[in-house]
Amino acid sequence: MALFSARGLSNFISEIRSCTNADDEQKRIDKELNKLRQKFTQTGQLNSYDKKKYAWKLIYIYMLGYDIDFGHMQVINLVSGTKYSEKCLGYLGVSILLKSSDELMTLVINSILNDLCSPDASFQCLALCCVANLGGMELCETLAPHVVKLLMSSSSICHVRKKAALCLRRIIPAIPDVVLPEELEPRLQTLLEDRHLGVVTSAAGLLQVALTQHPTGYKSLVEIVLDRLAQLVHNKGCPRDYMYYATPSPWLQIKLLRILQQFGIPDDVRLADKLNDTLRKILGRPSPGKGAKNNAIYAVLFETVNLVISHGKRADPKLHEQAIQLLARFISVSEPNIRYIGLDSMNRLVRLEGATEAIRQHKATVIFSLKDADNSVRRRALDLLFAMCDPSNAVEIVGELVTYLAVADATIREEIVLKAAILAERYAKDLRWYVDTVLQLITVAGADVPDDVWHRVVQIVTNNEHLQQYTAAVMFRALEPKHVDETTAKFGAYVVGEFGFLNVDEPDMSSSRQFEVLLQHYTAGSSIATKCVILTAFIKMDNLFEDIRPRVLDVFKRGTSHVDLEAQQRACEYFTLHHSGDDVMKTVLEPMPVFPDTRESNLVVRLRAQQHAAEGGDEGQEVSSSGGGHDDDESAGDLLGLSSPTNQKQQLNGGNGGGLVDVFGGPTGSSSVGNDSVDPAKIAAWFNKVVGSNQGVLFENDVIQIGVKQEFRGSQGRMGLFYGNKGSVAVTNLSLMVKQVPSLRTQVEQVATELQPKQQLKQQIMVECMQPFVQPVEVVVAYTVAGLSTSIDLKLPCVATSFLEPVKLSVEDFHKRWGALEGQV
């Protein structure tokens, strides 16, 4: 596009940039908009220069974030102009100012159609760019045949073919059957063989999208893609214009490598050997040096590693070795971005059969990365340690995690605790070591340890009778200091109350001493949740030890007037239970039964939810479970390593622990229970937690997990809902109904209604606040599993305060505004 220079436009932009505050800018914008309105009423008196100048001003004002409610017709008229400069500006303005759903688009379609059919290649390119930028079902349906015609035409010049391929790449997701594979395949073959690498790059992008719609098609193009990649790798015939420093067209190389991932390993032995030779050539390159110019080389190398990973256990073992050696060098470099991607790639590679042992040789480097200054690198190193852990190195890795926990950043401490606890449980050869490890985690991390961790230990101790006396003794010693963290207090109180009777004959562990130790934490300003657990321990001891009953009863009596309703209710109930007779007491306070082992650990569920919330959970991402083994090729994408095989022994006979909720004195936060038994209080707790952050879990049961990730800017917000199928049966008829709020305008993305097992789906919701409102947005999520329909009423964490933005005020202005409010409140 030729440069357009206008003194009035330049002066206007300079004046806007010189504004010192928002009010001055608003005044200058309003003044200019009034001027433009007057000018646009004199359309017949405007020459080409004026039309372009005023259109540029309008576009600039819109790009600053101001609403434009006029001038659209003047911009559309430029599209019909005969001059290239007018038409180019018109298409630019239409792409920026209009949406594909606007009514004015019907006026633009005819002009676009005329330009697509025009013999002028420049006009054709402008029209193709506009269609690709705008998209939209109506626009695509009307113009798609003409775009296909330009792509198929042998008379189209290379620039038109290139832009037609890019435009069709945008259209195919909206209209998958716009062109059939058997029609497109021959043309793609011609385009991929084109001498112009720009055309080849565009065709490669089109092939990527076409393969997503028809994964089993286009097989005849495998050899052409391989030949093109081999030519670039061996630097044969690459034009100088497409050399990025010393790398031949790295962008095309990456596209071709991704296409080969979609094709999979060729069935033809000759093609498979050719592919392996090319990959060996790429992986055998010397390590790139420092500097931005080498980023392209790194990108090609990492994409090659991704291709090797995608081939899974069918890949050549020598390629696995080369990939591991390459990544081992990358995780040792000083550049944090390279280390991050290297750790991430190694994390996926470790899931492949045969690669784990080679990666474990670099354990020291991975452990060193835990101390990296970059938080994202530390997280990837933590993920990799978690994935490479096995019975032979579990003690060492867990020990390193516990040691690192003492100096770890607050943002990663909870994740370290969860992963260390899961590994200690999974690979514990001695259950006492497991209990000691969790106690170490609690001692070091304190408040950063989620309740699910000690809940899980309780389940395992309850299910293993030989462990109960030892755990009770250990936790009693942990409670003896006057000041301990809340998690230790709750964990210890439960264990001592449930199993402390096993140690009453031990020195310094009499029933009276146990009561005194618990009492000091009950009266020492503990939280309400901790007090509730201690009260439960007291009623257990009241049932077993007659010598302390008067003292226990006195605690209950004083608790009946507690200021907190939950603690008061619990004290009243236990006070009443105490007077109900020994038979009732013995029946109600029987030892906790063994927990069922039919459900996965709450720690695994919580860790998976954290991972999805932190990374946004790409659509189609696997929702891993504790089942499934390393032999599945899909396990390469299991970043958490939760799909590693865990037999009954490794699970330590621990169950889900749904029965612990009431005893522990509150919701666990992420229990995996059936839909009909999900406590509304738990849903409310999830909601309250997410309102204060940008992401988190909204709902979870045995079948489905619903998470949210959101961002707000001014009056507009964007929310992404993530549906994860946790079960082994497909979820069908998935739907979301948003209950309308008069003050809000919502737009919900249409997504697939079926969700396969262990898969995740993302649905986007756009929200615009028109005026203040009180109640949050309510939605109904409905789905069907095995013929049973279920609906869930939820509240989205979209409240009035989500749309607030800070206002910068000087001290004087603040006092003026504050004073103006006097007498109004």
C-alpha positions in Angstrom: 0.0 0.0 0.0 1.4 3.4 -1.0 2.1 5.7 1.9 -0.6 8.3 2.5 0.6 11.7 3.9 -1.8 14.3 5.2 -0.8 17.3 7.3 -4.2 17.4 9.0 -4.0 13.8 10.0 -0.4 14.1 11.3 -1.3 17.2 13.3 -4.4 15.4 14.8 -2.3 12.4 15.9 0.3 14.7 17.4 -2.3 16.6 19.4 -3.8 13.3 20.7 -0.4 12.1 21.8 0.3 15.4 23.6 -2.8 15.1 25.8 -1.8 14.8 29.4 -5.0 13.1 30.7 -8.1 11.3 29.6 -10.3 14.3 29.8 -8.2 16.4 27.4 -8.1 13.5 25.0 -11.9 13.0 25.2 -12.4 16.7 24.4 -10.1 16.6 21.4 -11.8 13.5 20.1 -15.3 14.9 20.5 -14.2 18.1 18.7 -12.8 16.0 15.8 -15.8 13.8 15.6 -18.1 16.8 15.3 -15.9 18.1 12.5 -16.0 14.8 10.7 -19.8 14.6 10.9 -20.1 18.0 9.2 -17.6 17.0 6.5 -19.4 13.7 5.8 -22.7 15.6 5.2 -20.9 17.3 2.3 -20.0 14.2 0.5 -20.4 15.7 -2.9 -17.8 18.4 -2.2 -15.1 16.0 -0.9 -12.3 15.0 -3.2 -10.3 11.8 -3.0 -7.7 13.3 -0.8 -10.3 14.5 1.8 -12.2 11.2 1.8 -9.0 9.3 2.6 -7.9 11.8 5.2 -11.2 11.7 7.1 -11.5 8.0 6.8 -8.0 7.6 8.3 -9.0 9.9 11.2 -12.1 7.8 11.8 -10.1 4.6 11.8 -7.5 6.1 14.2 -10.2 7.3 16.6 -11.8 3.8 16.6 -8.4 2.1 17.2 -8.0 4.4 20.3 -11.0 2.7 21.8 -13.8 5.2 21.0 -17.2 4.2 19.6 -17.9 5.2 16.1 -21.5 5.5 15.1 -21.2 7.3 11.7 -19.0 7.3 8.7 -19.4 3.6 7.8 -21.1 4.3 4.5 -18.3 6.7 3.5 -15.7 4.0 4.2 -17.8 1.4 2.3 -18.0 3.8 -0.7 -14.2 3.8 -0.8 -14.3 0.0 -1.5 -16.2 0.8 -4.7 -13.6 3.3 -5.8 -11.6 2.9 -9.0 -8.3 4.0 -7.5 -6.1 1.5 -5.7 -5.4 3.8 -2.8 -9.1 4.4 -2.2 -10.0 0.7 -2.5 -7.2 -0.3 -0.2 -8.2 2.2 2.5 -11.8 1.1 2.1 -11.1 -2.5 2.6 -8.9 -1.7 5.6 -11.7 0.4 7.2 -14.3 -2.3 6.6 -12.0 -4.9 8.2 -11.5 -2.7 11.3 -14.9 -0.9 11.7 -17.3 -3.6 10.7 -18.1 -7.1 11.9 -19.2 -10.0 9.7 -22.6 -10.0 11.4 -23.3 -6.2 10.8 -26.2 -5.4 8.5 -23.9 -3.1 6.4 -21.9 -6.1 5.3 -24.6 -6.9 2.6 -23.5 -3.6 0.9 -19.8 -4.7 1.0 -20.4 -8.2 -0.3 -21.2 -7.0 -3.8 -18.1 -4.9 -4.0 -16.0 -7.8 -2.8 -17.6 -10.1 -5.4 -16.9 -7.6 -8.2 -13.2 -7.4 -7.2 -12.8 -11.2 -6.9 -14.1 -11.4 -10.5 -12.0 -8.5 -11.6 -9.1 -9.0 -14.0 -7.0 -6.7 -11.8 -4.8 -8.9 -9.6 -4.3 -6.1 -7.1 -8.1 -5.8 -6.6 -8.4 -9.6 -6.2 -5.7 -9.6 -3.5 -7.5 -6.8 -1.6 -10.8 -8.6 -1.7 -9.2 -11.9 -0.6 -7.5 -10.2 2.4 -10.8 -8.6 3.4 -12.7 -12.0 3.3 -10.0 -13.7 5.4 -10.0 -10.9 8.0 -13.7 -10.6 8.4 -14.8 -14.3 8.1 -18.4 -14.9 9.1 -20.8 -17.6 7.9 -22.8 -15.4 5.5 -19.7 -13.8 3.9 -18.0 -17.2 3.5 -21.0 -19.0 2.1 -21.4 -16.3 -0.6 -17.8 -15.8 -1.6 -16.3 -19.2 -1.0 -16.9 -20.5 -4.5 -15.1 -17.5 -6.0 -12.2 -18.0 -3.7 -11.9 -21.6 -4.6 -12.1 -20.6 -8.3 -9.2 -18.2 -7.9 -7.2 -20.9 -6.2 -7.9 -23.5 -8.8 -7.3 -21.2 -11.8 -4.1 -21.8 -13.6 -4.1 -18.2 -14.8 -3.9 -16.7 -11.3 -0.6 -15.1 -10.6 1.4 -16.3 -7.6 0.4 -13.5 -5.3 -3.3 -14.3 -6.0 -2.8 -18.0 -5.4 -1.0 -17.3 -2.2 -3.7 -15.1 -0.8 -6.5 -17.4 -2.1 -4.9 -20.3 -0.2 -4.7 -18.2 3.0 -8.3 -17.0 2.5 -9.6 -20.6 2.0 -7.6 -21.6 5.1 -9.9 -19.2 7.0 -13.1 -20.4 5.3 -12.7 -24.1 5.7 -13.3 -24.2 9.5 -16.5 -22.3 9.0 -17.6 -24.4 5.9 -15.8 -27.7 6.0 -17.4 -29.0 2.8 -16.6 -25.9 0.7 -14.2 -28.0 -1.3 -13.9 -31.8 -1.2 -10.6 -33.4 -0.6 -10.5 -35.2 -4.0 -10.9 -31.7 -5.6 -8.4 -29.9 -3.4 -5.7 -32.6 -3.3 -4.5 -32.2 -7.0 -4.4 -28.4 -6.7 -2.5 -28.6 -3.4 0.0 -30.9 -5.0 0.6 -28.3 -7.7 0.9 -25.5 -5.2 3.3 -27.4 -3.0 5.5 -28.0 -6.0 5.5 -24.3 -6.9 8.8 -22.6 -7.3 7.6 -19.6 -5.3 8.2 -20.4 -1.6 5.5 -17.9 -0.6 2.9 -20.0 -2.4 4.3 -23.2 -0.9 4.1 -21.7 2.6 0.5 -20.6 2.1 -0.4 -24.0 0.6 1.2 -25.7 3.6 -1.0 -23.7 6.0 -4.1 -24.6 3.9 -3.1 -28.3 4.1 -2.8 -28.1 7.9 -6.4 -26.9 8.2 -7.7 -29.3 5.6 -6.2 -32.2 7.5 -8.0 -31.2 10.6 -11.3 -31.6 8.8 -10.3 -34.8 6.9 -7.5 -36.5 8.8 -7.4 -39.6 6.6 -7.3 -37.6 3.3 -4.5 -36.1 1.2 -2.2 -39.2 1.7 -0.7 -38.7 -1.8 0.9 -35.4 -0.6 3.1 -37.1 2.0 6.0 -37.6 -0.5 5.8 -34.1 -1.8 5.9 -32.7 1.7 8.9 -34.9 2.5 10.7 -33.8 -0.6 10.1 -30.1 0.1 11.4 -30.6 3.7 14.4 -32.5 2.5 15.3 -29.8 0.0 15.2 -27.1 2.7 17.1 -29.2 5.2 19.9 -29.8 2.6 19.6 -26.2 1.5 18.9 -27.0 -2.1 17.3 -24.3 -4.2 16.2 -22.0 -1.5 15.9 -18.4 -2.8 18.0 -15.8 -1.0 14.9 -13.9 -0.1 13.7 -16.8 2.1 16.9 -17.3 3.9 16.7 -16.3 7.6 20.4 -15.7 8.3 21.7 -19.2 7.5 18.4 -21.1 7.9 16.4 -21.8 4.8 12.8 -20.7 5.2 12.4 -21.8 8.9 8.6 -20.9 8.8 8.0 -23.4 6.0 10.1 -26.1 7.6 8.0 -25.8 10.8 4.7 -26.0 8.8 6.0 -29.1 6.9 7.0 -30.7 10.2 3.6 -30.1 11.7 1.9 -31.5 8.6 4.0 -34.7 9.0 2.8 -34.9 12.6 -0.8 -34.9 11.3 0.0 -37.6 8.7 1.7 -39.9 11.1 4.4 -42.4 10.2 4.2 -43.3 6.5 3.2 -46.8 5.7 5.6 -46.9 2.8 9.0 -48.2 4.1 10.8 -46.0 1.5 9.1 -42.9 2.7 9.5 -43.8 6.4 13.3 -44.2 5.8 13.4 -40.9 3.9 11.6 -39.2 6.8 14.0 -40.7 9.4 17.0 -39.7 7.4 15.7 -36.1 7.2 15.0 -36.0 10.9 18.4 -37.3 11.8 19.9 -34.6 9.6 18.0 -31.9 11.5 18.7 -33.4 15.0 22.3 -33.8 14.1 23.0 -30.1 13.7 25.4 -28.5 16.1 23.9 -26.5 18.9 22.9 -23.0 17.9 24.7 -20.1 19.5 23.3 -17.2 21.4 21.4 -14.3 19.8 17.9 -13.7 18.2 19.1 -14.9 14.8 19.4 -18.5 16.2 15.8 -18.6 17.5 14.6 -19.9 14.1 17.1 -22.8 14.4 15.8 -23.6 17.8 12.2 -23.5 16.6 12.9 -26.0 13.8 14.7 -28.3 16.2 11.9 -28.2 18.8 9.3 -28.9 16.1 11.4 -31.9 15.0 11.4 -33.2 18.5 7.6 -32.8 18.6 7.4 -34.9 15.4 9.5 -37.6 17.0 7.3 -37.5 20.1 4.1 -37.7 18.0 5.3 -40.9 16.5 5.4 -42.5 19.9 6.8 -46.0 20.4 6.7 -46.5 16.6 9.5 -44.0 16.1 13.1 -45.0 15.4 14.8 -45.6 18.8 17.9 -43.7 17.4 15.7 -40.7 16.9 14.6 -40.9 20.5 18.3 -40.9 21.6 19.1 -38.0 19.4 16.1 -36.0 20.7 17.1 -36.7 24.3 20.7 -35.7 23.7 19.5 -32.5 22.0 17.1 -31.6 24.8 19.7 -32.4 27.4 21.9 -29.7 25.9 19.0 -27.2 25.7 18.0 -27.5 29.4 21.6 -26.5 30.3 21.8 -23.3 28.3 21.6 -19.9 29.9 18.6 -18.7 27.9 15.4 -19.3 30.0 13.1 -19.6 27.1 15.1 -22.4 25.6 15.4 -24.2 29.0 11.6 -23.9 29.4 10.8 -25.4 26.0 13.5 -28.0 26.5 12.0 -29.1 29.8 8.5 -29.1 28.4 9.5 -31.3 25.4 11.5 -33.6 27.7 8.4 -33.9 29.9 6.4 -35.2 27.0 9.2 -37.4 25.7 9.5 -39.1 29.1 6.1 -40.6 28.7 7.3 -42.7 25.8 8.3 -46.3 26.3 12.1 -46.7 26.3 12.9 -43.0 26.7 12.4 -42.7 30.5 15.7 -44.4 31.5 17.8 -42.1 29.2 16.1 -39.0 30.5 16.7 -40.0 34.1 20.4 -39.7 33.5 19.8 -35.9 33.4 18.0 -35.8 36.7 20.7 -33.6 38.3 20.2 -31.0 35.7 16.5 -31.1 36.1 16.8 -30.8 39.9 19.2 -27.8 39.4 16.5 -26.2 37.3 14.2 -26.2 40.3 16.3 -23.3 41.6 16.0 -21.3 38.4 15.1 -17.6 38.7 12.3 -18.0 36.2 9.1 -19.3 37.8 7.9 -21.0 34.6 11.1 -22.9 34.3 10.8 -24.1 37.8 7.3 -25.4 37.1 8.4 -27.3 34.0 11.3 -28.8 36.0 8.8 -29.8 38.7 6.6 -31.4 36.1 9.5 -33.4 34.6 10.7 -34.6 38.0 7.2 -35.8 38.7 7.0 -37.6 35.4 10.4 -39.3 35.6 9.9 -40.6 39.1 9.7 -44.4 39.7 10.3 -46.8 42.6 14.1 -46.7 42.1 14.5 -42.9 42.5 11.3 -42.0 44.4 13.0 -41.5 47.8 15.7 -39.2 46.2 13.2 -37.1 44.2 10.7 -36.7 47.0 13.6 -35.8 49.3 14.8 -33.1 46.9 11.2 -31.7 46.6 10.9 -31.5 50.4 14.3 -29.8 50.6 13.4 -27.3 47.9 10.1 -26.6 49.4 11.7 -24.7 52.2 13.0 -22.0 49.8 10.4 -22.3 47.0 8.4 -19.4 45.8 4.9 -19.1 47.3 3.3 -19.5 43.8 4.6 -23.0 43.4 4.6 -24.3 47.0 1.2 -25.9 46.9 2.0 -27.7 43.6 5.2 -29.1 45.1 3.3 -30.4 48.1 0.7 -32.1 46.0 3.2 -33.8 43.7 5.5 -34.8 46.5 2.6 -36.3 48.4 1.3 -38.2 45.3 4.8 -39.6 44.6 5.3 -40.6 48.3 2.0 -42.4 48.2 2.5 -44.0 44.8 6.0 -45.4 45.4 6.1 -45.9 49.2 7.8 -49.2 50.1 7.3 -48.4 53.8 4.1 -46.6 54.9 5.9 -45.1 57.8 8.2 -43.3 55.3 5.1 -42.0 53.6 3.6 -40.6 56.9 6.9 -39.0 57.8 7.2 -37.4 54.4 3.8 -35.9 54.6 4.5 -34.6 58.1 7.7 -33.0 56.8 5.7 -31.3 54.0 3.2 -30.0 56.5 5.9 -28.8 58.8 7.8 -26.9 56.1 4.9 -25.6 54.0 2.3 -25.0 56.8 -0.6 -23.1 55.4 0.4 -23.9 51.8 -0.6 -27.5 52.4 -4.2 -28.1 51.2 -6.5 -30.1 53.4 -6.7 -32.8 50.7 -3.2 -33.9 51.6 -3.8 -34.8 55.2 -7.3 -36.1 54.3 -5.5 -38.6 52.1 -3.1 -39.7 54.8 -6.1 -40.2 57.1 -7.7 -42.5 54.5 -4.5 -44.5 54.2 -3.9 -44.8 57.9 -7.5 -45.8 58.5 -7.2 -48.5 55.8 -3.9 -49.9 57.2 -4.3 -51.0 60.8 -0.6 -51.6 61.4 0.1 -47.9 60.7 -2.4 -46.4 63.2 -0.4 -46.6 66.4 2.7 -45.2 64.8 0.9 -42.3 63.1 -0.9 -41.4 66.3 2.4 -41.3 68.2 4.1 -39.2 65.5 1.3 -36.7 65.4 1.0 -36.4 69.2 4.7 -35.5 69.3 4.1 -32.9 66.5 1.3 -31.3 68.5 3.3 -31.0 71.8 4.8 -27.6 70.9 2.5 -24.8 71.9 2.5 -23.1 68.5 1.9 -25.3 65.4 0.4 -24.4 62.0 -3.3 -25.0 61.3 -2.8 -28.0 59.1 -0.7 -29.8 61.7 -3.3 -29.0 64.3 -6.2 -30.4 62.2 -4.3 -33.5 61.1 -2.9 -34.3 64.5 -6.3 -33.7 66.2 -8.1 -36.1 63.9 -5.4 -38.8 64.2 -5.1 -38.5 68.0 -8.8 -38.5 68.5 -9.3 -41.5 66.3 -6.2 -43.6 67.2 -4.7 -42.0 70.3 -6.2 -44.8 72.5 -3.6 -47.2 71.1 -0.8 -45.2 72.9 -2.3 -44.5 76.3 0.0 -47.1 77.9 3.0 -45.3 76.5 5.0 -42.9 78.8 3.8 -39.3 78.5 0.9 -40.3 76.3 -1.9 -40.9 78.8 -5.4 -39.9 78.0 -5.1 -36.9 80.2 -1.9 -35.8 78.5 -3.4 -36.2 75.1 -6.4 -34.1 76.1 -4.1 -31.3 77.5 -2.1 -31.2 74.3 -5.3 -30.9 72.2 -6.8 -28.3 74.6 -3.8 -26.0 74.3 -4.5 -25.7 70.5 -8.2 -25.3 71.0 -7.8 -22.3 73.2 -4.8 -20.8 71.4 -6.7 -18.9 68.8 -7.0 -21.6 66.2 -9.3 -21.2 63.2 -12.9 -22.4 63.4 -12.2 -25.3 61.1 -9.4 -26.5 63.5 -11.6 -26.0 66.6 -14.3 -28.2 64.9 -11.8 -31.0 64.3 -10.5 -30.8 67.9 -14.1 -30.9 69.2 -14.7 -34.1 67.2 -11.5 -35.5 68.7 -12.8 -34.6 72.2 -16.1 -36.4 71.8 -14.1 -39.5 70.6 -11.9 -39.3 73.7 -15.0 -38.7 75.8 -16.4 -42.1 74.6 -13.2 -43.9 75.5 -11.7 -42.4 78.6 -13.8 -41.9 81.7 -11.1 -39.9 83.6 -11.3 -36.9 81.3 -15.1 -36.8 80.7 -15.7 -33.9 83.2 -13.0 -31.8 81.4 -14.4 -32.6 78.0 -17.9 -31.8 79.1 -16.8 -28.5 80.4 -15.3 -27.7 77.0 -18.6 -28.6 75.3 -20.6 -26.5 77.7 -18.5 -23.4 77.1 -18.7 -24.1 73.4 -22.5 -23.9 73.4 -22.2 -20.1 73.6 -19.4 -19.8 71.0 -19.7 -16.7 68.8 -19.3 -18.8 65.7 -22.4 -20.7 64.6 -20.5 -23.7 63.2 -18.4 -24.2 66.4 -21.5 -23.5 68.6 -23.6 -26.1 66.7 -20.9 -28.7 66.9 -20.5 -28.1 70.7 -24.2 -28.3 71.3 -24.6 -31.5 69.4 -21.7 -33.2 71.2 -22.9 -31.9 74.5 -26.3 -33.5 73.8 -24.6 -36.7 72.6 -22.7 -36.9 75.8 -26.0 -37.1 77.8 -27.6 -39.6 75.4 -26.2 -42.6 77.2 -23.3 -45.0 76.7 -25.1 -47.2 74.2 -25.9 -44.2 71.9 -22.3 -42.9 72.3 -20.8 -46.2 71.4 -23.0 -46.6 68.3 -22.5 -43.1 67.0 -18.8 -42.9 67.8 -17.7 -46.3 66.4 -14.3 -46.2 64.7 -14.2 -44.9 61.1 -14.8 -47.8 58.6 -12.3 -48.6 55.9 -12.7 -46.2 53.0 -13.6 -47.6 49.6 -10.8 -47.8 47.1 -12.9 -47.5 44.0 -12.1 -43.8 43.4 -8.9 -42.0 42.6 -7.0 -39.9 45.1 -8.3 -36.4 45.8 -4.8 -35.2 45.4 -4.7 -36.4 41.8 -8.1 -34.7 41.1 -6.9 -31.5 42.7 -3.6 -31.5 40.8 -5.3 -32.1 37.5 -7.7 -29.2 38.2 -4.8 -26.9 39.0 -3.0 -27.9 35.8 -6.0 -27.2 33.7 -6.7 -23.9 35.4 -3.1 -22.7 35.1 -2.7 -23.6 31.4 -6.1 -22.9 30.1 -6.7 -26.5 29.0 -6.5 -26.5 25.3 -9.5 -27.9 23.5 -9.2 -31.7 23.2 -6.5 -31.9 25.9 -6.6 -35.2 27.7 -8.0 -35.2 31.2 -5.7 -37.9 32.6 -6.6 -40.3 35.3 -4.6 -42.7 37.4 -5.3 -45.4 35.0 -3.6 -46.0 31.6 0.0 -47.0 31.0 3.1 -45.8 29.2 2.4 -47.9 26.2 -0.3 -45.6 24.8 1.1 -43.1 22.3 -1.4 -40.6 23.7 0.4 -40.7 27.0 3.1 -38.4 25.5 0.7 -35.6 26.0 0.0 -36.3 29.6 2.0 -33.5 31.2 1.2 -34.4 34.8 2.1 -38.1 34.5 -1.2 -39.0 36.2 -1.8 -41.7 33.7 1.0 -43.9 34.9 -0.1 -47.3 36.1 -1.0 -47.5 39.8 -2.0 -50.8 41.2 -3.8 -51.4 44.5 -0.6 -51.6 46.4 0.7 -48.3 45.1 -2.7 -46.7 46.0 -2.1 -47.9 49.6 -5.7 -49.0 49.8 -6.7 -45.4 50.2 -10.2 -44.4 49.0 -11.8 -41.1 48.0 -12.8 -40.1 51.4 -16.2 -38.6 50.8 -17.2 -39.6 54.3 -14.5 -37.4 55.8 -16.3 -34.1 55.0 -18.5 -33.9 58.0 -15.9 -35.2 60.5 -13.3 -32.7 59.3 -15.6 -29.9 59.9 -16.0 -28.4 56.4 -15.9 -29.1 52.7 -12.7 -30.5 51.3 -12.7 -28.3 48.3 -12.4 -30.8 45.5 -14.0 -34.1 46.4 -15.0 -36.3 43.6 -18.6 -37.1 44.4 -21.8 -37.8 42.4 -23.8 -35.0 41.0 -26.9 -35.7 43.1 -24.7 -35.4 46.3 -22.7 -32.3 45.5 -23.3 -29.9 48.4 -24.5 -26.5 47.4 -22.2 -25.1 50.0 -19.3 -26.6 48.1 -20.5 -25.1 44.8 -20.7 -21.7 46.6 -17.2 -22.2 48.0 -15.9 -22.9 44.5 -17.7 -19.8 43.2 -16.3 -17.5 46.0 -12.8 -18.7 45.4 -12.9 -18.1 41.7 -14.5 -14.6 42.1 -11.3 -13.4 43.7 -9.0 -14.8 41.0 -8.9 -15.1 37.2 -9.3 -18.9 37.0 -10.3 -22.0 38.9 -12.8 -24.8 39.2 -16.6 -24.0 39.2 -17.9 -27.5 39.6 -16.7 -31.1 39.8 -18.3 -34.5 40.3 -17.5 -38.1 39.1 -18.5 -37.3 35.6 -17.5 -33.8 34.7 -15.3 -31.0 35.7 -16.1 -27.4 34.8 -13.4 -24.8 35.1 -13.3 -21.1 34.1 -10.6 -18.7 33.0 -11.6 -15.0 32.6 -10.3 -11.6 31.9 -12.0 -8.2 32.0 -11.1 -4.9 30.4 -13.4 -1.9 31.0 -17.0 -2.8 30.3 -16.1 -6.0 28.4 -15.1 -9.4 29.6 -14.1 -12.7 28.1 -14.7 -16.0 29.9 -13.6 -19.4 28.9 -15.5 -22.4 30.3 -13.6 -25.7 30.2 -15.6 -28.9 30.3 -13.6 -32.1 31.2 -15.0 -35.6 30.9 -13.6 -37.5 33.9 -15.5 -40.7 33.2 -15.1 -43.6 30.8 -18.4 -42.9 28.9 -19.0 -40.2 26.4 -20.9 -37.1 27.6 -23.6 -36.2 25.0 -26.2 -33.4 24.6 -23.8 -31.0 26.4 -25.4 -27.5 26.5 -25.1 -24.2 28.3 -28.0 -21.9 28.9 -27.2 -18.4 30.1 -30.0 -16.7 32.1 -30.2 -13.2 30.8 -29.3 -10.3 33.1 -30.9 -7.0 31.9 -27.7 -5.1 32.6 -25.5 -7.4 30.7 -25.1 -8.4 27.1 -23.7 -11.9 26.6 -22.6 -13.8 23.5 -22.0 -17.6 23.8 -19.8 -19.5 21.4 -21.4 -22.6 19.9 -19.3 -25.7 20.5 -19.6 -29.5 20.1 -22.3 -31.2 22.1 -20.3 -34.4 22.6 -17.3 -34.9 24.9 -15.4 -38.1 24.7 -13.8 -39.7 27.8 -10.7 -38.0 29.2 -11.2 -35.1 26.8 -11.7 -31.4 27.4 -13.7 -28.8 25.5 -13.5 -25.0 25.7 -16.4 -22.6 25.3 -16.0 -18.9 25.2 -18.5 -16.3 26.5 -18.2 -12.6 25.7 -19.8 -10.3 28.3 -20.5 -6.6 28.1 -21.7 -4.6 31.1 -24.3 -2.0 30.2 -25.1 -0.7 33.7 -24.5 -1.7 37.4 -26.1 -5.0 38.5 -26.4 -7.0 41.7 -26.7 -10.7 41.0 -24.0 -12.6 39.2 -24.7 -14.3 35.8 -26.5 -17.7 36.3 -26.2 -20.6 33.9 -27.5 -24.1 33.5 -25.2 -26.8 32.3 -27.0 -29.9 31.0 -25.6 -33.1 29.7 -26.5 -36.8 29.2 -24.4 -39.8 30.3 -25.5 -43.4 29.6 -29.1 -42.2 28.9 -29.3 -40.2 32.2 -29.8 -36.5 31.8 -28.4 -34.1 34.3 -28.6 -30.3 34.8 -26.4 -28.2 37.0 -27.3 -24.6 38.2 -24.1 -22.5 38.5 -23.2 -18.9 38.9 -20.4 -17.5 36.7 -17.8 -15.4 38.6 -18.9 -12.3 36.7 -19.9 -9.7 39.2 -20.2 -5.9 39.1 -16.7 -5.4 40.5 -15.3 -7.4 37.7 -15.7 -4.4 35.4 -14.2 -1.8 37.7 -10.9 -0.1 36.7 -8.7 2.1 38.9 -8.8 5.8 38.4 -5.6 7.8 38.8 -6.1 10.9 40.9 -3.9 13.5 42.4 -4.3 14.1 46.1 -6.1 17.4 45.5 -8.6 15.8 43.0 -9.2 12.9 45.4 -10.1 15.3 48.3 -12.4 17.3 46.0 -14.3 14.2 44.9 -14.5 12.8 48.4 -15.8 16.1 49.7 -18.4 16.2 46.9 -19.8 12.9 48.3 -20.6 14.4 51.7 -24.2 14.1 52.6 -25.0 11.8 49.7 -24.3 8.5 51.5 
